[in-house]
Amino acid sequence: MSRRVSMRYWLGLLALVGLTAAYVHHRDLAGQYEDFKHSEQRVRALQEERRALETERGSLERRVQHLHGDPVELEATIRQNRNMVREGETIFRIEELEPQETPPE
């Protein structure tokens, strides 16, 4: 009788392994796991980007506070960003030329 029990055990185990493999294949668990890993990487990248943006935001907030306290800096920033000039001012734009290639001798 113990041989019969042993045979049933192995057949049951084999059936269980077969059903598990079929389930994994049918549900594409390997593909879902890969998608999960990619999602985790994307979340980490977004968290790092968020930290960088928070740092930049803090820097910009400090700059705004500095601008509120310094009217000369505020005027310079507004003039630069809005391309504003005072009456009677003349603007000179200086453009750098690209270096020209010399012909081979």
GUMI-261195 format. One record per residue: x, z, y negated of N, C-alpha, C, CB in turn. Coordinates in pm, whole numbers, padded with zeros to 5 digits. Glycine has a CB too. Example, Ala and Ser with C-alpha at 12.3 -4.5 7.8 and 13.67 -1.06 7.14 Angstrom:
# residues 2
<site n_east="01319" n_up="00780" n_north="00569" ca_east="01230" ca_up="00780" ca_north="00450" c_east="01320" c_up="00780" c_north="00330" cb_east="01131" cb_up="00905" cb_north="00447"/>
<site n_east="01285" n_up="00708" n_north="00225" ca_east="01367" ca_up="00714" ca_north="00106" c_east="01290" c_up="00787" c_north="-00003" cb_east="01408" cb_up="00572" cb_north="00060"/>
This chain:
# residues 105
<site n_east="00082" n_up="00000" n_north="00119" ca_east="00000" ca_up="00000" ca_north="00000" c_east="00087" c_up="00000" c_north="-00127" cb_east="-00093" cb_up="00120" cb_north="00001"/>
<site n_east="00202" n_up="00060" n_north="-00121" ca_east="00284" ca_up="00064" ca_north="-00240" c_east="00335" c_up="-00076" c_north="-00275" cb_east="00401" cb_up="00160" cb_north="-00220"/>
<site n_east="00349" n_up="-00162" n_north="-00174" ca_east="00389" ca_up="-00300" ca_north="-00200" c_east="00279" c_up="-00373" c_north="-00274" cb_east="00424" cb_up="-00373" cb_north="-00069"/>
<site n_east="00155" n_up="-00347" n_north="-00239" ca_east="00041" ca_up="-00407" ca_north="-00307" c_east="00033" c_up="-00360" c_north="-00452" cb_east="-00090" cb_up="-00373" cb_north="-00234"/>
<site n_east="00055" n_up="-00234" n_north="-00476" ca_east="00052" ca_up="-00177" ca_north="-00610" c_east="00164" c_up="-00237" c_north="-00693" cb_east="00064" cb_up="-00023" cb_north="-00606"/>
<site n_east="00280" n_up="-00251" n_north="-00630" ca_east="00394" ca_up="-00310" ca_north="-00700" c_east="00365" c_up="-00455" c_north="-00738" cb_east="00520" cb_up="-00301" cb_north="-00613"/>
<site n_east="00304" n_up="-00530" n_north="-00647" ca_east="00271" ca_up="-00670" ca_north="-00674" c_east="00168" c_up="-00678" c_north="-00786" cb_east="00219" cb_up="-00740" cb_north="-00547"/>
<site n_east="00067" n_up="-00594" n_north="-00785" ca_east="-00034" ca_up="-00593" ca_north="-00892" c_east="00031" c_up="-00557" c_north="-01026" cb_east="-00147" cb_up="-00493" cb_north="-00858"/>
<site n_east="00122" n_up="-00463" n_north="-01022" ca_east="00191" ca_up="-00423" ca_north="-01144" c_east="00265" c_up="-00542" c_north="-01204" cb_east="00289" cb_up="-00308" cb_north="-01115"/>
<site n_east="00342" n_up="-00613" n_north="-01123" ca_east="00420" ca_up="-00726" ca_north="-01173" c_east="00331" c_up="-00841" c_north="-01218" cb_east="00516" cb_up="-00775" cb_north="-01066"/>
<site n_east="00222" n_up="-00865" n_north="-01145" ca_east="00128" ca_up="-00971" ca_north="-01187" c_east="00059" c_up="-00934" c_north="-01319" cb_east="00022" cb_up="-00995" cb_north="-01076"/>
<site n_east="00023" n_up="-00808" n_north="-01332" ca_east="-00039" ca_up="-00761" ca_north="-01456" c_east="00057" c_up="-00770" c_north="-01573" cb_east="-00088" cb_up="-00617" cb_north="-01440"/>
<site n_east="00181" n_up="-00731" n_north="-01548" ca_east="00283" ca_up="-00739" ca_north="-01651" c_east="00309" c_up="-00884" c_north="-01691" cb_east="00413" cb_up="-00673" cb_north="-01603"/>
<site n_east="00316" n_up="-00974" n_north="-01594" ca_east="00336" ca_up="-01115" ca_north="-01621" c_east="00218" c_up="-01172" c_north="-01701" cb_east="00354" cb_up="-01192" cb_north="-01490"/>
<site n_east="00097" n_up="-01133" n_north="-01664" ca_east="-00021" ca_up="-01179" ca_north="-01738" c_east="-00018" c_up="-01126" c_north="-01881" cb_east="-00151" cb_up="-01134" cb_north="-01666"/>
<site n_east="00020" n_up="-01002" n_north="-01897" ca_east="00027" ca_up="-00943" ca_north="-02031" c_east="00131" c_up="-01015" c_north="-02117" cb_east="00061" cb_up="-00794" cb_north="-02022"/>
<site n_east="00247" n_up="-01044" n_north="-02060" ca_east="00351" ca_up="-01116" ca_north="-02135" c_east="00302" c_up="-01256" c_north="-02169" cb_east="00482" cb_up="-01123" cb_north="-02052"/>
<site n_east="00237" n_up="-01323" n_north="-02076" ca_east="00183" ca_up="-01458" ca_north="-02102" c_east="00078" c_up="-01457" c_north="-02211" cb_east="00124" cb_up="-01516" cb_north="-01974"/>
<site n_east="-00014" n_up="-01361" n_north="-02206" ca_east="-00117" ca_up="-01351" ca_north="-02309" c_east="-00057" c_up="-01319" c_north="-02445" cb_east="-00220" cb_up="-01246" cb_north="-02272"/>
<site n_east="00044" n_up="-01233" n_north="-02445" ca_east="00110" ca_up="-01200" ca_north="-02572" c_east="00179" c_up="-01323" c_north="-02631" cb_east="00212" cb_up="-01087" cb_north="-02551"/>
<site n_east="00247" n_up="-01399" n_north="-02547" ca_east="00314" ca_up="-01520" ca_north="-02595" c_east="00212" c_up="-01621" c_north="-02647" cb_east="00398" cb_up="-01584" cb_north="-02483"/>
<site n_east="00100" n_up="-01635" n_north="-02578" ca_east="-00005" ca_up="-01727" ca_north="-02623" c_east="-00063" c_up="-01681" c_north="-02756" cb_east="-00117" cb_up="-01737" cb_north="-02517"/>
<site n_east="-00084" n_up="-01551" n_north="-02772" ca_east="-00138" ca_up="-01498" ca_north="-02897" c_east="-00041" c_up="-01522" c_north="-03012" cb_east="-00167" cb_up="-01347" cb_north="-02883"/>
<site n_east="00089" n_up="-01495" n_north="-02989" ca_east="00191" ca_up="-01515" ca_north="-03093" c_east="00195" c_up="-01661" c_north="-03134" cb_east="00330" cb_up="-01469" cb_north="-03044"/>
<site n_east="00189" n_up="-01750" n_north="-03035" ca_east="00192" ca_up="-01894" ca_north="-03065" c_east="00065" c_up="-01937" c_north="-03137" cb_east="00210" cb_up="-01975" cb_north="-02935"/>
<site n_east="-00050" n_up="-01892" n_north="-03092" ca_east="-00178" ca_up="-01932" ca_north="-03150" c_east="-00191" c_up="-01884" c_north="-03295" cb_east="-00294" cb_up="-01877" cb_north="-03067"/>
<site n_east="-00149" n_up="-01764" n_north="-03323" ca_east="-00159" ca_up="-01707" ca_north="-03457" c_east="-00041" c_up="-01744" c_north="-03547" cb_east="-00171" cb_up="-01556" cb_north="-03448"/>
<site n_east="00056" n_up="-01815" n_north="-03492" ca_east="00177" ca_up="-01855" ca_north="-03565" c_east="00240" c_up="-01734" c_north="-03634" cb_east="00144" cb_up="-01966" cb_north="-03669"/>
<site n_east="00263" n_up="-01630" n_north="-03558" ca_east="00318" ca_up="-01507" ca_north="-03614" c_east="00460" c_up="-01527" c_north="-03667" cb_east="00317" cb_up="-01398" cb_north="-03508"/>
<site n_east="00537" n_up="-01614" n_north="-03605" ca_east="00672" ca_up="-01640" ca_north="-03654" c_east="00666" c_up="-01705" c_north="-03793" cb_east="00750" cb_up="-01731" cb_north="-03556"/>
<site n_east="00575" n_up="-01800" n_north="-03811" ca_east="00558" ca_up="-01865" ca_north="-03941" c_east="00507" c_up="-01767" c_north="-04045" cb_east="00461" cb_up="-01982" cb_north="-03929"/>
<site n_east="00414" n_up="-01681" n_north="-04006" ca_east="00363" ca_up="-01581" ca_north="-04098" c_east="00473" c_up="-01483" c_north="-04139" cb_east="00245" cb_up="-01505" cb_north="-04036"/>
<site n_east="00560" n_up="-01449" n_north="-04046" ca_east="00671" ca_up="-01359" ca_north="-04077" c_east="00766" c_up="-01425" c_north="-04176" cb_east="00746" cb_up="-01318" cb_north="-03949"/>
<site n_east="00796" n_up="-01552" n_north="-04156" ca_east="00882" ca_up="-01625" ca_north="-04250" c_east="00818" c_up="-01629" c_north="-04389" cb_east="00908" cb_up="-01769" cb_north="-04200"/>
<site n_east="00687" n_up="-01656" n_north="-04395" ca_east="00616" ca_up="-01655" ca_north="-04524" c_east="00626" c_up="-01518" c_north="-04589" cb_east="00469" cb_up="-01695" cb_north="-04504"/>
<site n_east="00613" n_up="-01414" n_north="-04510" ca_east="00622" ca_up="-01278" ca_north="-04561" c_east="00761" c_up="-01253" c_north="-04619" cb_east="00592" cb_up="-01177" cb_north="-04450"/>
<site n_east="00866" n_up="-01297" n_north="-04550" ca_east="01003" ca_up="-01277" ca_north="-04599" c_east="01024" c_up="-01353" c_north="-04730" cb_east="01105" cb_up="-01323" cb_north="-04494"/>
<site n_east="00971" n_up="-01477" n_north="-04739" ca_east="00984" ca_up="-01553" ca_north="-04863" c_east="00908" c_up="-01483" c_north="-04976" cb_east="00931" cb_up="-01696" cb_north="-04844"/>
<site n_east="00792" n_up="-01428" n_north="-04944" ca_east="00715" ca_up="-01355" ca_north="-05045" c_east="00791" c_up="-01232" c_north="-05093" cb_east="00578" cb_up="-01313" cb_north="-04989"/>
<site n_east="00854" n_up="-01162" n_north="-05002" ca_east="00935" ca_up="-01046" ca_north="-05042" c_east="01047" c_up="-01087" c_north="-05136" cb_east="00993" cb_up="-00976" cb_north="-04918"/>
<site n_east="01114" n_up="-01197" n_north="-05106" ca_east="01222" ca_up="-01245" ca_north="-05193" c_east="01168" c_up="-01282" c_north="-05329" cb_east="01293" cb_up="-01366" cb_north="-05129"/>
<site n_east="01052" n_up="-01347" n_north="-05332" ca_east="00991" ca_up="-01387" ca_north="-05459" c_east="00954" c_up="-01263" c_north="-05540" cb_east="00865" cb_up="-01475" cb_north="-05433"/>
<site n_east="00901" n_up="-01160" n_north="-05474" ca_east="00865" ca_up="-01036" ca_north="-05543" c_east="00989" c_up="-00971" c_north="-05603" cb_east="00795" cb_up="-00938" cb_north="-05446"/>
<site n_east="01100" n_up="-00968" n_north="-05525" ca_east="01223" ca_up="-00910" ca_north="-05578" c_east="01273" c_up="-00988" c_north="-05699" cb_east="01331" cb_up="-00907" cb_north="-05469"/>
<site n_east="01266" n_up="-01122" n_north="-05692" ca_east="01311" ca_up="-01204" ca_north="-05805" c_east="01223" c_up="-01180" c_north="-05927" cb_east="01309" cb_up="-01354" cb_north="-05767"/>
<site n_east="01093" n_up="-01169" n_north="-05906" ca_east="01001" ca_up="-01144" ca_north="-06018" c_east="01024" c_up="-01005" c_north="-06077" cb_east="00856" cb_up="-01159" cb_north="-05972"/>
<site n_east="01053" n_up="-00907" n_north="-05993" ca_east="01080" ca_up="-00773" ca_north="-06044" c_east="01207" c_up="-00772" c_north="-06129" cb_east="01094" cb_up="-00673" cb_north="-05928"/>
<site n_east="01308" n_up="-00846" n_north="-06084" ca_east="01431" ca_up="-00853" ca_north="-06162" c_east="01407" c_up="-00926" c_north="-06294" cb_east="01542" cb_up="-00925" cb_north="-06081"/>
<site n_east="01327" n_up="-01033" n_north="-06289" ca_east="01294" ca_up="-01105" ca_north="-06412" c_east="01216" c_up="-01014" c_north="-06507" cb_east="01211" cb_up="-01233" cb_north="-06380"/>
<site n_east="01126" n_up="-00934" n_north="-06452" ca_east="01049" ca_up="-00840" ca_north="-06534" c_east="01140" c_up="-00739" c_north="-06602" cb_east="00945" cb_up="-00768" cb_north="-06448"/>
<site n_east="01239" n_up="-00687" n_north="-06527" ca_east="01334" ca_up="-00592" ca_north="-06586" c_east="01412" c_up="-00658" c_north="-06700" cb_east="01431" cb_up="-00538" cb_north="-06480"/>
<site n_east="01454" n_up="-00782" n_north="-06678" ca_east="01528" ca_up="-00853" ca_north="-06782" c_east="01442" c_up="-00875" c_north="-06905" cb_east="01580" cb_up="-00988" cb_north="-06729"/>
<site n_east="01314" n_up="-00910" n_north="-06882" ca_east="01223" ca_up="-00931" ca_north="-06995" c_east="01196" c_up="-00801" c_north="-07069" cb_east="01092" cb_up="-00992" cb_north="-06947"/>
<site n_east="01186" n_up="-00690" n_north="-06996" ca_east="01166" ca_up="-00561" ca_north="-07061" c_east="01288" c_up="-00525" c_north="-07147" cb_east="01140" cb_up="-00450" cb_north="-06956"/>
<site n_east="01407" n_up="-00554" n_north="-07098" ca_east="01529" ca_up="-00529" ca_north="-07175" c_east="01529" c_up="-00615" c_north="-07301" cb_east="01654" cb_up="-00559" cb_north="-07090"/>
<site n_east="01493" n_up="-00742" n_north="-07285" ca_east="01487" ca_up="-00832" ca_north="-07401" c_east="01382" c_up="-00785" c_north="-07501" cb_east="01457" cb_up="-00976" cb_north="-07356"/>
<site n_east="01270" n_up="-00740" n_north="-07449" ca_east="01164" ca_up="-00691" ca_north="-07536" c_east="01212" c_up="-00571" c_north="-07618" cb_east="01039" cb_up="-00652" cb_north="-07454"/>
<site n_east="01281" n_up="-00479" n_north="-07552" ca_east="01335" ca_up="-00364" ca_north="-07624" c_east="01432" c_up="-00406" c_north="-07733" cb_east="01405" cb_up="-00270" cb_north="-07527"/>
<site n_east="01515" n_up="-00504" n_north="-07701" ca_east="01610" ca_up="-00554" ca_north="-07800" c_east="01536" c_up="-00617" c_north="-07918" cb_east="01706" cb_up="-00656" cb_north="-07736"/>
<site n_east="01434" n_up="-00694" n_north="-07888" ca_east="01357" ca_up="-00758" ca_north="-07995" c_east="01281" c_up="-00655" c_north="-08079" cb_east="01259" cb_up="-00860" cb_north="-07937"/>
<site n_east="01230" n_up="-00551" n_north="-08015" ca_east="01160" ca_up="-00446" ca_north="-08090" c_east="01257" c_up="-00375" c_north="-08184" cb_east="01095" cb_up="-00343" cb_north="-07993"/>
<site n_east="01380" n_up="-00351" n_north="-08137" ca_east="01479" ca_up="-00289" ca_north="-08225" c_east="01512" c_up="-00381" c_north="-08342" cb_east="01607" cb_up="-00255" cb_north="-08146"/>
<site n_east="01520" n_up="-00511" n_north="-08315" ca_east="01548" ca_up="-00608" ca_north="-08422" c_east="01435" c_up="-00609" c_north="-08524" cb_east="01569" cb_up="-00749" cb_north="-08364"/>
<site n_east="01310" n_up="-00604" n_north="-08477" ca_east="01195" ca_up="-00601" ca_north="-08569" c_east="01201" c_up="-00476" c_north="-08655" cb_east="01061" cb_up="-00607" cb_north="-08491"/>
<site n_east="01232" n_up="-00362" n_north="-08594" ca_east="01242" ca_up="-00238" ca_north="-08672" c_east="01353" c_up="-00250" c_north="-08776" cb_east="01269" cb_up="-00118" cb_north="-08580"/>
<site n_east="01462" n_up="-00313" n_north="-08737" ca_east="01573" ca_up="-00334" ca_north="-08832" c_east="01529" c_up="-00425" c_north="-08945" cb_east="01696" cb_up="-00393" cb_north="-08759"/>
<site n_east="01451" n_up="-00529" n_north="-08914" ca_east="01405" ca_up="-00622" ca_north="-09017" c_east="01313" c_up="-00552" c_north="-09117" cb_east="01332" cb_up="-00741" cb_north="-08954"/>
<site n_east="01228" n_up="-00463" n_north="-09067" ca_east="01137" ca_up="-00391" ca_north="-09157" c_east="01215" c_up="-00301" c_north="-09254" cb_east="01038" cb_up="-00306" cb_north="-09076"/>
<site n_east="01331" n_up="-00256" n_north="-09212" ca_east="01408" ca_up="-00167" ca_north="-09297" c_east="01507" c_up="-00239" c_north="-09387" cb_east="01482" cb_up="-00070" cb_north="-09213"/>
<site n_east="01528" n_up="-00369" n_north="-09366" ca_east="01628" ca_up="-00442" ca_north="-09443" c_east="01564" c_up="-00569" c_north="-09501" cb_east="01753" cb_up="-00477" cb_north="-09355"/>
<site n_east="01522" n_up="-00565" n_north="-09628" ca_east="01452" ca_up="-00681" ca_north="-09686" c_east="01539" c_up="-00806" c_north="-09694" cb_east="01403" cb_up="-00647" cb_north="-09825"/>
<site n_east="01669" n_up="-00793" n_north="-09709" ca_east="01757" ca_up="-00909" ca_north="-09715" c_east="01761" c_up="-00979" c_north="-09579" cb_east="01901" cb_up="-00867" cb_north="-09759"/>
<site n_east="01774" n_up="-00901" n_north="-09475" ca_east="01774" ca_up="-00957" ca_north="-09339" c_east="01639" c_up="-01020" c_north="-09307" cb_east="01808" cb_up="-00849" cb_north="-09234"/>
<site n_east="01531" n_up="-00957" n_north="-09349" ca_east="01396" ca_up="-01011" ca_north="-09328" c_east="01382" c_up="-01146" c_north="-09396" cb_east="01289" cb_up="-00913" cb_north="-09380"/>
<site n_east="01426" n_up="-01154" n_north="-09520" ca_east="01418" ca_up="-01280" ca_north="-09593" c_east="01501" c_up="-01389" c_north="-09525" cb_east="01464" cb_up="-01262" cb_north="-09738"/>
<site n_east="01622" n_up="-01354" n_north="-09484" ca_east="01709" ca_up="-01452" ca_north="-09419" c_east="01647" c_up="-01503" c_north="-09288" cb_east="01847" cb_up="-01389" cb_north="-09390"/>
<site n_east="01587" n_up="-01415" n_north="-09212" ca_east="01525" ca_up="-01456" ca_north="-09086" c_east="01405" c_up="-01546" c_north="-09111" cb_east="01481" cb_up="-01333" cb_north="-09006"/>
<site n_east="01321" n_up="-01509" n_north="-09207" ca_east="01204" ca_up="-01591" ca_north="-09238" c_east="01248" c_up="-01728" c_north="-09288" cb_east="01115" cb_up="-01522" cb_north="-09343"/>
<site n_east="01347" n_up="-01731" n_north="-09376" ca_east="01394" ca_up="-01859" ca_north="-09430" c_east="01450" c_up="-01947" c_north="-09319" cb_east="01500" cb_up="-01836" cb_north="-09539"/>
<site n_east="01521" n_up="-01886" n_north="-09226" ca_east="01581" ca_up="-01964" ca_north="-09118" c_east="01474" c_up="-02016" c_north="-09022" cb_east="01684" cb_up="-01879" cb_north="-09042"/>
<site n_east="01379" n_up="-01931" n_north="-08983" ca_east="01279" ca_up="-01970" ca_north="-08883" c_east="01173" c_up="-02064" c_north="-08941" cb_east="01212" cb_up="-01847" cb_north="-08827"/>
<site n_east="01140" n_up="-02049" n_north="-09067" ca_east="01033" ca_up="-02129" ca_north="-09128" c_east="01086" c_up="-02245" c_north="-09212" cb_east="00946" cb_up="-02040" cb_north="-09214"/>
<site n_east="01218" n_up="-02260" n_north="-09214" ca_east="01281" ca_up="-02364" ca_north="-09296" c_east="01234" c_up="-02356" c_north="-09441" cb_east="01251" cb_up="-02503" cb_north="-09238"/>
<site n_east="01230" n_up="-02237" n_north="-09494" ca_east="01186" ca_up="-02216" ca_north="-09632" c_east="01307" c_up="-02211" c_north="-09725" cb_east="01102" cb_up="-02087" cb_north="-09643"/>
<site n_east="01286" n_up="-02262" n_north="-09846" ca_east="01391" ca_up="-02258" ca_north="-09948" c_east="01330" c_up="-02206" c_north="-10077" cb_east="01457" cb_up="-02399" cb_north="-09969"/>
<site n_east="01416" n_up="-02153" n_north="-10159" ca_east="01370" ca_up="-02109" ca_north="-10291" c_east="01367" c_up="-02228" c_north="-10385" cb_east="01462" cb_up="-01997" cb_north="-10348"/>
<site n_east="01289" n_up="-02213" n_north="-10488" ca_east="01279" ca_up="-02319" ca_north="-10588" c_east="01416" c_up="-02343" c_north="-10652" cb_east="01173" cb_up="-02284" cb_north="-10698"/>
<site n_east="01455" n_up="-02470" n_north="-10655" ca_east="01582" ca_up="-02506" ca_north="-10716" c_east="01699" c_up="-02505" c_north="-10618" cb_east="01610" cb_up="-02414" cb_north="-10828"/>
<site n_east="01680" n_up="-02461" n_north="-10496" ca_east="01789" ca_up="-02460" ca_north="-10399" c_east="01807" c_up="-02599" c_north="-10339" cb_east="01762" cb_up="-02357" cb_north="-10287"/>
<site n_east="01926" n_up="-02630" n_north="-10301" ca_east="01957" ca_up="-02755" ca_north="-10232" c_east="02016" c_up="-02719" c_north="-10096" cb_east="02056" cb_up="-02845" cb_north="-10316"/>
<site n_east="01962" n_up="-02782" n_north="-09994" ca_east="02007" ca_up="-02755" ca_north="-09857" c_east="02101" c_up="-02867" c_north="-09815" cb_east="01886" cb_up="-02742" cb_north="-09759"/>
<site n_east="02215" n_up="-02828" n_north="-09762" ca_east="02311" ca_up="-02923" ca_north="-09708" c_east="02318" c_up="-02900" c_north="-09558" cb_east="02452" cb_up="-02909" cb_north="-09775"/>
<site n_east="02288" n_up="-03002" n_north="-09479" ca_east="02297" ca_up="-02991" ca_north="-09333" c_east="02427" c_up="-03056" c_north="-09290" cb_east="02173" cb_up="-03058" cb_north="-09261"/>
<site n_east="02503" n_up="-02984" n_north="-09214" ca_east="02633" ca_up="-03033" ca_north="-09166" c_east="02622" c_up="-03055" c_north="-09016" cb_east="02749" cb_up="-02934" cb_north="-09200"/>
<site n_east="02645" n_up="-03178" n_north="-08975" ca_east="02639" ca_up="-03211" ca_north="-08834" c_east="02779" c_up="-03242" c_north="-08786" cb_east="02543" cb_up="-03330" cb_north="-08807"/>
<site n_east="02813" n_up="-03189" n_north="-08670" ca_east="02944" ca_up="-03216" ca_north="-08614" c_east="02940" c_up="-03349" c_north="-08540" cb_east="02989" cb_up="-03101" cb_north="-08518"/>
<site n_east="03041" n_up="-03431" n_north="-08561" ca_east="03051" ca_up="-03558" ca_north="-08490" c_east="03117" c_up="-03536" c_north="-08356" cb_east="03130" cb_up="-03661" cb_north="-08572"/>
<site n_east="03071" n_up="-03615" n_north="-08260" ca_east="03133" ca_up="-03607" ca_north="-08128" c_east="03268" c_up="-03677" c_north="-08134" cb_east="03043" cb_up="-03669" cb_north="-08018"/>
<site n_east="03367" n_up="-03623" n_north="-08066" ca_east="03499" ca_up="-03686" ca_north="-08069" c_east="03493" c_up="-03825" c_north="-08008" cb_east="03602" cb_up="-03599" cb_north="-07995"/>
<site n_east="03558" n_up="-03920" n_north="-08074" ca_east="03559" ca_up="-04058" ca_north="-08025" c_east="03674" c_up="-04076" c_north="-07929" cb_east="03570" cb_up="-04158" cb_north="-08142"/>
<site n_east="03649" n_up="-04157" n_north="-07828" ca_east="03754" ca_up="-04184" ca_north="-07732" c_east="03852" c_up="-04283" c_north="-07791" cb_east="03696" cb_up="-04238" cb_north="-07601"/>
<site n_east="03979" n_up="-04258" n_north="-07768" ca_east="04080" ca_up="-04352" ca_north="-07815" c_east="04103" c_up="-04456" c_north="-07707" cb_east="04212" cb_up="-04280" cb_north="-07852"/>
<site n_east="04115" n_up="-04582" n_north="-07746" ca_east="04135" ca_up="-04686" ca_north="-07644" c_east="04272" c_up="-04670" c_north="-07577" cb_east="04123" cb_up="-04827" cb_north="-07707"/>
<site n_east="04277" n_up="-04697" n_north="-07448" ca_east="04405" ca_up="-04684" ca_north="-07378" c_east="04505" c_up="-04786" c_north="-07428" cb_east="04385" cb_up="-04701" cb_north="-07227"/>
<site n_east="04629" n_up="-04747" n_north="-07438" ca_east="04734" ca_up="-04837" ca_north="-07488" c_east="04803" c_up="-04910" c_north="-07378" cb_east="04835" cb_up="-04761" cb_north="-07567"/>
